[in-house]
Amino acid sequence: MSAGDPKNGRDKPEDSLQVAQIWPEVERAECLARGAALKWASGVFCRPEHLERLSQYRKRESQRTASIHTRLKSMVQSYLEGVGWGLEQLRGARGELKEVSQALKRAGLESDGNTAGVKSLERMREVSVSHRQLLAAVSNLPRLYSVRSMVMETERLVESRRLLEAHARLMDLERWQDDILWQLYGAAGPAGSALSPEEQELVCRYFSGVGQLVDALGKELWAVVSSALALARQNPTPFVSAVRIVEREEALDRALLEERGGAKGHSRPLPPGRPRCWRASFFQVLEEAVSARFRSVSYLHTRGPGLAGHLSALQHGIMADLATVRHLLEHCVPPHYQLTAAYLRASHHCLHAHLAQVSSWDLESGEIFAVLNWVLHTYNSPDMMGQPELEAEMEKVELGPLISTEGLEQLQNKYVQSVRKSVSEWMHKALQVELQDWQRDQEPDTDHEGFYLTSLPTIITQMLEDNARVALMIGKSLRDQMIQMGLYEMENLLNRFREALVEFGKEHRRDPSKDKNKFYLHYLLASISNCIILKKSTVSLQQQQSSRSAGQFSRTPPNPLAALDRAVRRACRLVMDQLLLALQPLLPGLMTRPWLVQGDPTPKLCSVLELHLELYGHVRPPCREEEAQWLLVVEYVRALMQKKLVCRGAEERRQLAQQVVQDNQQFREILHGLEGEGSVPEVNPLALLPVLADFIRLKDPNMLTLEVSGLAAKYPDISEEHVCVLLDIRGDVSRDVRGAVLDLLEQSAPPLPAGYRPIFTDILVPPSIMAFCLTTAKCA
């Protein structure tokens, strides 16, 4: 029918209603389809002229609808054919199930009919079981009667250590016991019902002597194995017998386990006490025999030097036993025993435990060194485990370290702490001896170069170098720790040494006239030389220390060089204080009218300086002429700054400058060792005196600005106060020139260059006294 058939249009709502009642989803799908069709039509026929193509669209849609109906019919037809084939198969299966059910019913009826016949055979089965048990008892009666005599004979063989014969009899007894148990077990019936507890207890009680024989034989075997190292040198036959018995037992264990594992159904149970695993017990007894050599050692037996002797005895004992195992016992056992490797493993484990015990003792430094040296060097040396003959065996056995890494670190730390305690005590004693030497009524000793020194640097240097050399025998890591510790202790010593120098100086200043202080200066100079020697030793120790480990032992590394510098500076300061004390009575005579006319007291100053410089020749730099001339120039210029002499005219300025130049020349003759260094102000402070003389000698005051500019360039630490004093000493500087000079000085103010040692900073200008302009009168 066509789409426009009225009949089709009348039937369609009814069909749709029926379909919607069966499948509610169809109605929703139809609504969606109508909506989509309306949307499409409204888009296609949006204008009247588009209705001309309505017939074309209707024809195309009719063809599409007919094609869809055809495919649906084909699909429904194939589905119906499959459903029919499935129903046919189900009907066939139901028929077969009925036949099987009928066959099972017939088999059940026949089985119920045979039940009565089976019950009549139960009595026959019980009689058969009883007959088999009686047959087993009758057949084993001869054996049962001879069990006790066999047990007693086997006991005699064990006591006489005829081990192979005793083991053969024991195997016969065990075989009889196993056969009887198996026969009784098999007689219990094919159903596999086990023996009753009463039957098993009866058999085991009758053969109780067999278990005792096994224990006795095992005890004798392990006694032979534990004394194998001693028996091998005399008579290895008992050891060979013990090994053969162990191998027999291993073979029996293996056969019984294989028989039990391979049996199906009614499997034979294992005999009592099986498996014995005597091969594992053999190696366990061997290890216990090795460890027995270490059990008798105690702390009291190895106190002090005894520990090194004990370790040496261990070395010889182990190597002797190892030679016995390799050359004698190895040939008495099967190759798969690998007895040498087993002995190496056992001795290594025992040594590991023994050394752990020894390490836990309260050991001293020498004892810890003996342990470390034995573990790290002796044990793996060619004299012990490093022998070429043992190389192949050592490759088979994976042995760990004798002492763990943590244990070695703890031992090394204990060693360092023990040595540190000794070093600290020795340094304290050496310092006390040094302080006693300072009170001696004689000059200090001198070395081959004529420099003063005492025993302190020799003791300290030798002690630290010996400790580092001994630690290097253990390893570089311990050597570095010892150097680090030595540097810490040296820093502490130098701090105490500096404090002792301060107290030495205070004591001398309290009463410098004491006879025991006659060589005060000499021992100060010796202290400086000692510090210089210790500095060389410290640098040498630091160079020996590995660069990677120099800072890993502590967060704050030691700095003995800084402590050395502080001690040297303190000693130099005390030496210069002593020089200043000798010069102090003569310094007030400088820059006075008598000095200007007669030149006194410069010759006396030179005599005192020469006497001290002669002593300074016995000390190493830096406390020699440099510090002395620095002190001399500072005190000389300080006397000038006190303005005790103010020039009244050009002639006095000339005389003052000439006298300063003459004094400078006398000083240079005394300090002749540094004449070639006068061009470097920071090295030779004597160069300052001619500069000041030129400043005072200058005839034209207007040129002072240029002169001050050059003076400030050479000595940038000069201040306005110093320049003002120099201008006052001249006595001819006007207010305008003074202002210009000070302005120039304020504007220039150059920074201090690198490496420049300030000199004017040490020269204080006395405060000026303001003249009181009013006349003094008594108050009314």
Buried (B, 14 or more C-beta within 10 A) or exposed (E): EEEEEEEEEEEEEEEEEEEBEEEEEEBEEEEEEEEEEEEEEEEEBEEEEEEEEEEEBEEEEEEEEEEEEEEEEEEEEEEEEEEEEEEEEEEEEEEEEEEEEEEEEEEEEEEEEEEEEEEEEEEEEEEBBEEBBEEBBEEBEEBEEBBEEBBEBBBEBBEEBBBBBBBBBBBBBBEBBBBBBBBBBBBBBEEEEEBEEEBBEEBBEBBEBBBEBBEBBBEBBBEBBBEBBEBBEEEBBBBBBBBBBBBBBBEBBEEBEEEEEEEEEEEBBBBBEBBBEBBEBBBBBBBBBBBEBBEEBEBEEBBEEBBBEBBEEBBEBBBEBBEBBBEBBBEBBEEEBBBBBBBBBBBBBBBBEBBEEBBEBEBBBBBBBBBBBBBBBBBBEEEBBBBEEBEEBBEEBEBEBBBEEEBBEBBBBBBBEBBBEEBBEBBBEBBEEBBEBBEEEEBBEEEEEEBBBBBBBBBBBEBBBEBBEBBBEBBEBBBBBBBBBBBBBBBBBBBBBBEBBEEBBEBBBEEEEEEEBEBBBBBBBBBBBBBBBBBEBBEBBBEBBEEEBBEEBEEEEBEBBEBBBBBBBBBBBBBBBBBBEBBEEBBEBBBBEEBBEEEBBBEEBBEBBEEBBEBBEBBBEEBBBBBBBBBBBBBBBBBBBBBBBEBEEEEBBBBBBBBBBEBBEBBBEBBEEBEEBBEEBBEBBBBBBBBBBBBBBBEEBEEBBEBBBEBBEEBBBBBEBBBBBBBBBBBBBEEEBBEBBBEBBEEEEEEEEEEEBEBBEBBEBEEEEEEEEEEEEEEE
